[in-house]
Amino acid sequence: MLRFSPTRQGRLSWLALAIATAALLGACTSTRPPAGVEAVTAFDLQRYQGRWYEIARLDHRFERGLTDVSATYTPQADGSVQVVNRGFSPASGEWREAVGKARFTGAPTTGSLKVSFFGPFYGGYHVVSLDADYRWALVVGADLDYCWVLARDKTLDQDTRTAIVARARALGVDIDALIWVQHTQVDPR
C-alpha cells in the first residue's frame, strides 16, 4: 500500500500550483466590467477601428511617464483585434510600442473586450461611454483604477472634456487622479 508523505519539495510544488491556479482564475475574472458598470451596446468595431489618441488616463506602470500615447485597433480575420499602443518617453527620447490582442468577452456588439499584451494573461477593456460619431470614448478596465479618455484627435473641446469627466465621476473614477496626456512629438510612423 502506498502512503502519501509530503516532502518539502512536494509541498512547494503544490503551493506553486495553487498560486498559479488562483492567479489564472483571477486573470479570467479580471476581464469583466467593474460592478455596476456596463459597456456600451450597439458597438461597431468597424467604426471603432483605427487610431485613437490618449487624452487622459489614470497612472499605471506600463504607461508611466509616456506622452503622445496612441492606440490603434485593427480587426483580424479570426475575430480578434490587434492592439498597437505607442507612446513617447521623454526620459529616454525614444518611442515605445506594445502589440497585443483583444477578444470580445461576449457579443461583438457590446464594447467589452479582454486584452493581452503578455501571452495568456488578459485584462478588461470596457468602452463605457462612446460618442455617437465615434470621435471620443471613455474606457475602463476590470476595476475603476484603470481609465482612459480616448479621442480621434489629439485634443477635445472643453465642453466635451467636461461631459466625459462628469460621466467618469458618476461611474466612481477618481477624476482628480487623471493625467492629461501631452501630444507634442511627431510620431515618425
C-alpha positions in Angstrom: 0.0 0.0 0.0 1.3 3.4 -1.0 1.2 6.2 1.6 1.5 9.9 0.8 4.2 11.6 2.7 4.5 15.2 1.6 8.1 16.3 1.3 9.2 19.9 1.4 9.6 19.9 -2.4 6.2 18.3 -2.8 4.5 20.9 -0.6 6.3 23.7 -2.5 5.1 22.3 -5.8 1.5 22.1 -4.6 1.8 25.6 -3.2 3.2 26.9 -6.6 0.4 25.1 -8.4 -2.3 26.6 -6.1 -0.9 30.1 -6.5 -0.7 29.7 -10.3 -4.3 28.4 -10.4 -5.5 31.3 -8.2 -3.7 33.8 -10.4 -5.1 32.2 -13.6 -8.7 32.3 -12.1 -8.1 35.9 -11.1 -7.0 36.7 -14.6 -10.1 35.1 -16.0 -12.4 37.2 -13.8 -10.5 40.4 -14.3 -12.0 40.7 -17.8 -15.4 41.7 -16.6 -16.5 45.3 -16.2 -16.4 46.7 -12.6 -19.5 46.1 -10.5 -22.4 48.4 -11.5 -20.7 49.4 -14.8 -21.9 48.4 -18.2 -20.2 48.5 -21.6 -21.9 50.3 -24.4 -24.2 48.2 -26.6 -24.7 48.7 -30.4 -20.8 48.8 -30.5 -19.4 48.7 -34.1 -15.9 47.5 -34.4 -15.7 48.7 -38.0 -16.3 52.2 -36.8 -14.1 51.9 -33.7 -11.1 50.6 -35.6 -8.1 52.8 -36.4 -6.0 55.2 -34.4 -7.2 56.8 -31.1 -5.2 59.4 -29.1 -5.0 59.1 -25.3 -6.3 62.3 -23.9 -6.3 61.3 -20.2 -5.5 58.2 -18.1 -5.1 57.0 -14.6 -1.5 56.3 -13.8 -0.2 52.7 -14.1 3.2 51.3 -14.5 3.1 50.2 -18.2 2.5 53.8 -19.4 4.1 55.8 -16.6 6.0 58.8 -17.9 4.8 58.5 -21.5 3.5 61.3 -23.6 2.0 61.3 -27.1 0.2 58.0 -26.4 -2.0 56.4 -29.1 -3.7 53.1 -29.6 -4.5 51.6 -33.0 -7.1 48.9 -33.3 -7.2 46.6 -36.3 -9.8 43.8 -36.7 -8.3 40.4 -37.6 -9.7 37.5 -39.7 -10.1 35.3 -36.6 -12.5 37.8 -34.9 -9.8 39.2 -32.6 -8.4 42.8 -32.7 -4.8 43.7 -33.0 -3.9 46.5 -30.5 -0.8 48.6 -31.0 -0.1 51.1 -28.2 2.6 53.7 -28.8 4.0 56.4 -26.6 7.0 58.7 -26.4 9.3 58.5 -23.4 10.8 62.0 -22.7 13.3 60.3 -20.3 14.9 58.2 -23.0 13.9 60.2 -26.0 12.5 57.1 -27.7 9.2 55.8 -28.8 7.9 52.7 -27.1 5.4 50.3 -28.6 3.4 47.3 -27.3 1.5 45.0 -29.6 -1.4 43.0 -28.1 -4.5 41.1 -29.0 -8.1 41.8 -27.9 -11.1 39.5 -28.0 -14.8 40.2 -27.3 -16.0 38.8 -24.0 -19.5 38.3 -25.3 -21.4 39.6 -28.3 -19.2 41.8 -30.7 -22.0 44.4 -30.5 -21.1 45.1 -26.8 -17.9 47.2 -26.2 -16.5 44.7 -23.7 -13.2 43.1 -24.6 -10.3 41.3 -22.9 -6.8 42.5 -24.0 -3.5 40.7 -23.7 0.0 42.0 -24.2 1.6 39.2 -22.2 0.6 35.8 -23.5 -2.3 34.1 -21.8 -2.9 36.9 -19.3 -5.8 39.2 -20.2 -7.2 42.4 -18.7 -10.6 44.0 -19.1 -11.2 46.7 -21.7 -14.7 48.2 -21.5 -16.0 51.1 -23.6 -18.5 52.6 -21.1 -19.3 55.8 -23.0 -18.9 56.5 -26.7 -19.6 59.5 -28.9 -22.4 58.7 -31.5 -19.9 59.6 -34.2 -17.0 57.6 -32.7 -15.0 60.8 -32.0 -14.3 60.0 -28.3 -14.6 57.1 -25.9 -14.4 56.6 -22.2 -12.8 53.2 -21.3 -12.3 51.4 -18.0 -10.6 48.2 -17.0 -11.8 45.4 -14.8 -11.9 48.0 -12.0 -12.0 51.7 -11.8 -8.3 52.0 -11.2 -7.9 51.8 -15.0 -9.5 54.6 -17.0 -8.7 56.1 -20.4 -10.2 59.0 -22.3 -9.6 58.5 -26.0 -10.3 60.7 -29.0 -9.7 60.6 -32.7 -8.0 64.0 -32.5 -5.2 65.0 -30.1 -7.4 67.4 -28.2 -11.0 67.7 -27.1 -13.0 70.9 -26.7 -13.7 72.0 -23.1 -17.4 71.1 -23.2 -16.8 67.6 -24.4 -14.0 67.1 -21.9 -16.2 68.3 -19.0 -19.0 66.0 -20.0 -16.7 62.9 -20.2 -15.1 63.8 -16.8 -18.6 64.1 -15.3 -19.5 60.6 -16.7 -16.3 59.2 -15.3 -17.0 60.7 -11.9 -20.6 59.3 -12.0 -19.1 55.8 -12.5 -16.8 56.3 -9.5 -13.5 57.0 -11.3 -11.1 59.2 -9.2 -11.1 62.1 -11.7 -8.6 64.1 -9.6 -6.0 61.4 -10.4 -6.4 61.7 -14.2 -3.2 62.5 -16.1 -3.9 64.7 -19.1 -1.6 63.5 -21.8 0.6 65.9 -23.8 0.8 65.5 -27.6 3.8 67.5 -28.8 6.0 64.9 -30.6 5.7 63.9 -34.2 5.3 60.2 -34.5 7.7 59.0 -37.2 5.2 56.3 -38.3 
